[in-house]
């Protein structure tokens, strides 16, 4: 096995690729976050969240700056039309890059009050955007512009860009952060990273049953992540969860068993699957962007 892999359960052997190595593709960010893959040019767009920039990497052009300043953009995703949708902690909004390159605010309020600071998001197969809304852009000076919190809590929202409808689907978490659906979208996983700045706060992933594509129920703790925080994560075609932590990307089976770790030399923050076969895992960590080839494929767009 590669030196970058720690195996806790033999099921990991079918996932990792013998001889694969963790590669650093780029560095120089203040705090790398929110990678999203674009198959059109085999590129990755990711946020330099604390540097207030958005960066672009491709194997032919290396690294360039896509947005500067970025209004503290963090989590990124692709919508059904291939447009980049993102969380803007500075604008306290969900934003989208239109086909002509212009950026548009999709939603920044719920019941007339400003959102906290959207942090991460996913686009469901029906086109709706599900996003987390902790207050880090309000409370942390390097993650937003500050201000007053207007929402009564930190929730996970479902937003329909076609109708403008928005409502909270998860209200029982302290600091919801990363999120992802399982392959058939019957389950929603959400991480709570409250331990980041609340002593004794949770640092776990919860899982919820999705009801009628609109609501969730029966939330429970799926896995406690240690060391560090489950900042961001993605799911592969078999339902395995790849989550960030302080020392690695930890891999969990759908039954909650930790299968092992992909060791990363900097604290990992988020990840995405890409490559022509969606079998390459791109990882944002510290100042850098990393990649490792696997024997499994991601399910996200």
Secondary structure, DSSP 8 states (H G I E B T S, - for coil): --TTEEESSGGGGGTB-TT---EEEE---SSEEEEEEETTTTEEEEEETTTTEEEEEETTTEEEEEEES-SSEEEEEE-TTS-EEEEETTTTEEEEE-TTS-EEEEE-EETTEE-S----EEE-TTS-EEEE--SHHHH-TTSS------SSS--EEEE-TTT--EEEEE-S-SSEEEEEE-TTSSEEEEEE-GGGTSTT---EEEEEEEETTTEEEEEEEEEE--SS----EEEBTT--EEEE-SSEEEEE-TTS-EEEEEE-SS-EEEEEEESTTS-EEEEEETTEEEEEEBSS-B---
